[in-house]
Amino acid sequence: MQAAELDAARRTPDYTLPELIEGSRFEPITGQVELLPGVLLMPTPGHSDGHQSLIVRRPDGVVIVAGQSHDTATQYAADQLAWRAHRDAHGEPLPDIPNWISALQQLNPRMVYFAHDRSVWIR
């Protein structure tokens, strides 16, 4: 887990359920980490400073478990389109996008799942 998330969970009352942290073993990481070949954790701060998304490179394309990087597939789609507009140098004004969205988009995801939306974003 991102070190910032672990630190916040340990020091902030009511941040999460104490039993999720106490007695469990976590390996703090900072930044992007490849856990196994083709399985990565990438920081996607926003919901919390230590939020991260899980990326799985599959033979049929990249799948992202985005968690709470976005509340809905619609919000993700809006950021994805805004990223394309920035990339293609469309005229201003352009919507603001998270600074990490480019790293996700460069993976060319096939599917993106979210924590609080049953909808799945599909390329």
C-alpha positions as CSV (number, residue, x, y, z in Angstrom):
1,M,0.0,0.0,0.0
2,Q,1.2,3.5,-0.6
3,A,3.1,4.8,2.4
4,A,1.0,7.9,2.5
5,E,-2.2,5.8,2.8
6,L,-0.7,3.6,5.5
7,D,0.5,6.6,7.5
8,A,-2.9,8.3,7.3
9,A,-4.7,5.1,8.3
10,R,-2.4,4.6,11.3
11,R,-2.5,8.2,12.6
12,T,-6.0,9.5,11.7
13,P,-8.8,8.5,14.0
14,D,-11.8,7.1,12.1
15,Y,-9.8,7.0,8.8
16,T,-10.8,3.4,8.4
17,L,-11.8,0.4,10.5
18,P,-9.0,-0.1,13.1
19,E,-9.1,-3.9,12.6
20,L,-8.1,-3.5,9.0
21,I,-4.8,-2.0,10.1
22,E,-4.0,-3.5,13.5
23,G,-2.6,-6.9,13.4
24,S,-2.2,-6.8,9.6
25,R,1.1,-6.7,7.7
26,F,1.5,-4.1,5.0
27,E,4.5,-3.3,2.9
28,P,4.6,0.5,2.4
29,I,5.5,1.6,-1.1
30,T,6.0,4.9,-2.8
31,G,5.1,5.4,-6.4
32,Q,4.5,2.8,-9.0
33,V,5.5,-0.8,-8.2
34,E,5.3,-4.0,-10.2
35,L,4.1,-6.6,-7.7
36,L,4.3,-9.5,-10.2
37,P,5.0,-9.6,-13.9
38,G,2.2,-7.6,-15.5
39,V,0.6,-6.6,-12.2
40,L,1.3,-3.0,-11.0
41,L,0.2,-0.6,-8.4
42,M,0.1,3.0,-9.5
43,P,-0.6,6.0,-7.3
44,T,-3.9,7.8,-8.2
45,P,-4.3,10.4,-5.5
46,G,-7.5,12.3,-5.1
47,H,-9.9,10.4,-3.0
48,S,-7.1,10.2,-0.5
49,D,-3.4,11.2,-0.8
50,G,-2.4,7.5,-0.8
51,H,-5.0,6.2,-3.2
52,Q,-3.7,3.7,-5.7
53,S,-5.1,1.7,-8.7
54,L,-4.3,-1.8,-9.7
55,I,-3.2,-2.5,-13.2
56,V,-3.2,-5.9,-14.8
57,R,-1.6,-6.5,-18.2
58,R,-3.5,-9.3,-19.8
59,P,-3.0,-10.9,-23.2
60,D,-6.3,-9.3,-24.4
61,G,-5.3,-5.8,-23.0
62,V,-4.8,-3.8,-19.9
63,V,-7.5,-3.9,-17.2
64,I,-7.5,-1.3,-14.4
65,V,-9.1,-1.6,-11.0
66,A,-9.3,2.1,-10.4
67,G,-11.1,1.9,-7.0
68,Q,-12.1,5.4,-6.1
69,S,-9.9,7.3,-8.5
70,H,-13.3,8.3,-10.0
71,D,-16.7,7.8,-8.5
72,T,-18.2,6.7,-11.8
73,A,-17.3,5.5,-15.2
74,T,-18.8,8.7,-16.6
75,Q,-16.3,10.8,-14.6
76,Y,-13.5,8.6,-15.8
77,A,-14.7,9.0,-19.4
78,A,-14.8,12.8,-19.0
79,D,-11.2,12.8,-17.8
80,Q,-10.1,10.5,-20.5
81,L,-11.7,12.7,-23.2
82,A,-10.1,15.8,-21.5
83,W,-6.7,14.1,-21.6
84,R,-7.1,13.5,-25.3
85,A,-8.0,17.1,-25.8
86,H,-4.9,18.2,-23.9
87,R,-2.8,15.7,-25.8
88,D,-4.1,16.8,-29.2
89,A,-3.6,20.5,-28.3
90,H,-7.2,21.6,-28.6
91,G,-7.9,25.2,-27.9
92,E,-8.4,26.6,-24.4
93,P,-10.2,26.4,-22.1
94,L,-9.8,22.7,-21.4
95,P,-11.0,20.9,-18.3
96,D,-8.4,20.2,-15.5
97,I,-7.4,16.6,-15.2
98,P,-5.5,14.7,-12.5
99,N,-1.7,14.8,-13.2
100,W,-1.6,10.9,-13.2
101,I,-4.3,10.4,-15.8
102,S,-1.7,10.5,-18.6
103,A,0.2,7.5,-17.1
104,L,-3.1,5.5,-17.1
105,Q,-4.0,6.5,-20.6
106,Q,-0.6,5.6,-22.0
107,L,-1.3,2.0,-20.9
108,N,-4.3,2.1,-23.4
109,P,-6.7,0.3,-21.0
110,R,-9.3,-2.0,-22.4
111,M,-11.5,-1.9,-19.3
112,V,-11.6,0.1,-16.1
113,Y,-13.5,-0.9,-13.0
114,F,-14.6,1.4,-10.1
115,A,-15.4,0.9,-6.4
116,H,-18.8,2.6,-6.4
117,D,-20.1,2.2,-9.9
118,R,-21.4,-1.0,-11.4
119,S,-20.7,0.4,-14.9
120,V,-17.4,-0.5,-16.4
121,W,-15.6,1.8,-18.8
122,I,-14.7,-0.1,-22.0
123,R,-12.5,1.3,-24.7
